[in-house]
Amino acid sequence: MRTSAAKKTEPEAPATSAKGAGPALLESVAIVFTILDQLAAARRPLGVTELALAIDEPKPRVYRHLASLRQIGIVEQDLVSEKYRLGAKLVSYGTAAGEQFDLRLIADPYLTQLRDQTSQTALLSAVTEDSALVISSVESTNQVCITVKPGNRVPHHCSAQGRIVLAYCDAATQRKILRRELQAYTDRSMVEPARILERLALIRERLFEEANGEVLEGINVLAAPIFRGSEKSDELVGIIGVIGASKDVPSPPPPGMVKLVQQAAAALTERLNGVSYKHLGLAGAGKN
């Protein structure tokens, strides 16, 4: 039998981060969104065991979160296979989010301009937990062009967009990801954790990244981060860049091409009240 406590308790103080800069990320919230991100990436129903292995969490913990998410309609469970998939309720959330903040709509003229300036396909990716999802592309007008279809989720360790996202994750998330077995798509794929960590520091310093032949031989991506200004500091919200044959998007990338990609990222960042590019003198560049 459940009884109520006679003693009045004080409300708990909100958790704070180690740096004392504000509320810390609740572990349960982080796990929920990691589960949702994994279900989105899989594009098929997943079982509890599969999910637990994929996100490196205990199976009972994953099951408890899935059960709660199923109760409120965020995920659905197949009655036959007992596997889980994203719930229909998320569609309404996605629609509402798109109406409130549509990065694709804001970035469209910058993508077209970047395509015209470089003669390469321009790509826009959104941040998804610890990786990047291509959400828009403007194809090169060349007779033969290289592109990536929207909906493609790039590897976080051996792609330009994925490493940019990883560079701005917290240290604990970086360590967790780099403990996993990292797939080598080609002989050039970066899979050594120490080397990747060094590269992440370089990304934060220079504000661009490339990944020449790391996913497909002979293909390179050059990309730069897009930030949105917040109360305390800029927040990574997307990545803009170009994809092309390695001969057209060489490694190391020409300074002029880096500048064009960064100008597009800086202009979008400024549109979103970010200041991360001001020290490079690129603020205000690009489309108005």
N, C-alpha and C positions, 0 to 999 in steps of 0.2 A: 504494500500500500504506500502511495506517495504522500508525503506530508510536507507542508510548507515550513520554511525556517522562520523561527520567531525573531531571530536577530536580523536587523536591517544591515545589508551590506552596501559598501560604497561601490559606485560604478568603476569598472576597470579603466585604467588609463590606457589610451591608445598606444599600440606598439610603435616604437620609434626605431629608425635605422641606426646602424652602428655608428654612423657619423653624426647622429643627432640632428640631421637636416630636415626631418619630417617623418611621417608615418612610414613604417617598414611594409614591404610587400608580405601579406599574409600567405603562409605556406599553402593553405587550403585553396586560396584563390589561384595561386600559381599553378597548382596541380590541375585544377579544373580547366584552365585555359590551355595547359599543355595537352590534356586529353582531347579537348576540342580541336586543337591544332593538328594533332596526330590523326584524328578521324577525318579532318578535312584533307590532309595530305594523302591519306590512303585511297580516298575515292571509292571505298567499298566498306561494308560492315567488318568490324573487328571484334574478336573475342577478348575476354578479360585478360587471358594469359598473354596474347599478342600485344595488347596495349601496355601491360605491366613491363614486359621486356623492352618495348620500344621506348618508353619514357623513363625506364630505370627506377621504378617505384614498386613497393611490395604489392602483391596481387590483392590481398584483403583491402588495402587502402584504396586501390583503383576501383575495386568492386563497390565499396561504400559510396564513392563519389559518383559512379555511374548510376547507382540506385537512386541517389538523390536527384541527379540530373534527369533521370527518366520520369520521376514523379512530377516534375514541373514542366515536362515537355521539351527539354532542351536536347535530349537524345531519345531515340526510340530503339526498342529491342525486337529483333525478329523472333517470332514465337517458335519457329522450327529450329533454326541454327543457334538461337540465344545470343547471337552477336549484336553489336550495337552500331548504330549509324546516327548521323546528325538529324535532329528533329525539325519538323516543319516550322516550329516556333522561331527558329533562327532566321527564317526567310524574312519575317517581318522586321526583325532587328537589323538585318542587313539592308533592307530597303530604307529604313529610317536613318541608318548611319550614312548611307549613300546620299540621302537628301540633305543631311546636315553637313557632310564634309566629303565632297567628291574630288579627290585628288586627280582623277582622270580628266575631269572637266577643266580644272585649273591648269593642268599640265599640257593639254592638247596642243596649244599654239607653240609651246616651247619644244615639244617633240617634233612637230613639223619643221620648225626652224632649224633644229639640230640635224634632222635628216637632210635638209637642203644645204646646210653648211658643210657637212661631212660626206655627203653622198652615200651614207651607210644607214641601215635600218636603226631607228631610234627606239629605245625601250623604256618603259616606266614600270617599276616594281614597287609593291607595297610591303611594309614590314608585317610579318606574321610570326609572332612569338620570337623564335630564334632563327628564322630564315626569311626568304623573300619570295614573293609571288608576283609573277609578271601579270600586270593588269591592263596594259595597253602597249601597242606598237604602231609605228608609222614606217611602212616598208620603204626600202630604197627603191628609187626609180630605175636603177640599173637593170639591164636585160636579165642578168642572173643576180638574184639577191639572197641574202641569208637573213632569216628572221626567226623569231620565237613567238609561238602563239600565246595569247593571254590565257591564264590558267596554269601555266607551267611553273612548278615550284622548283627553284634551283637548289643545288647542294649548298649547305652552309659553309663547307670547308674548302671547296675547290672551285668556287665561282666568284666573280667580282661582286655581284650583288649580295650573295650569301655571306661573304667575309665582311662586307660593310656592315650588315646587320649584326654579325657576331662581334665586331669591333666595339659596338655600343651596347652590348649586353653587359650585365654585371659579371664580376669575376666568377661567382659561384656557377652561373649558367654556362660561362665559357668552359670551366673545368668539367662540368657535367657532360657537355657535348663532346669535348675532346677526349673523354674517357671511352667513348663509344668506338666501335670499329669503323674507321673512316674508309669509305670505298674509293679505290683508285680507278677512275674512269679511263685514264690514259697513263702513259709513263710520266707525263708532266704533272699529274694531279698532286696537289699538296696534301699530304696525309700525316706528316710528322707534327705532333702537337707543339713541340718547342718552336719549330719553324713557323707554324701558323700564328702562335702568340706573338712572335716578333713582327710578323706581317700586320697583325691587328694594331699594334702600336704605331707602325708606319702609316697605316690608313688614317688613324686619328690625327697624325701629324700633318700629312700632306693632302687629306680630303679627296682622295680618289683611289681607285683600285683597278687592276686588270687581271685577267686570268687567261693567258694565252695557251690554247690547246689543252686545257685542264679537264674539260668535259668532252670536247670533240677535237680531234687533231685538225690543225689548220684553221681553227676558229678562235677569235679573240673577242673579249668584251671589255670595254673601257667604261667605267661608271663612277658617279660621284653621289654622295649622300644629300638628301633633302631633309631639312630640319623645320620644325614648327616651334616658334617661340612659346615658352611657358613661363610661369611665375618665377621659377628659380634658374632654369637654364634651358637651352634648346633641346628638343626631343626629336629623335630620328623618326620620320614618318614614311620615307620612300627613297627610291634610288632612280636616277635617270642616267642613261648612257647609250652607247652605240655598240652594235654587234656587226662583225664582218669577217672576211677572210684575213688571216694573219698578215698577208702582204698589204692589205688595205688598212688594217688596224694593227700596226706593228708593235712589237715589244722590244725595248721600252717604247712607250707611245711618244709621238712627237709632241713637243711642248705646245704647239699651236692647237693640236687636237685636244689635249688635256684642258687647255684654256677654254675651248668651245663647250666642252662637257661641263666644266666647272661654272662657266657663266650661266648656263641653263639652270644648274642646281642652285647657284647663288641667287638668281632672280626669283626662282620659286620659293627659296628659303625666305627671301625678303618679303615676298607676297604673304607668307605665313608668319610674319613678324619675328623671324629668326635672325640671328646676328653672327652665325658661325663663320661666314665668309668675309666679314668686313675687314679683317686683318689682311686679306689677300687683295683688297682693292677691287673686288668683283661685284660688290653690292650695286644694284640698280642696272646690271647688264641684262640684255635680252629683251623679250617682249614686255610691254606694259600691260 
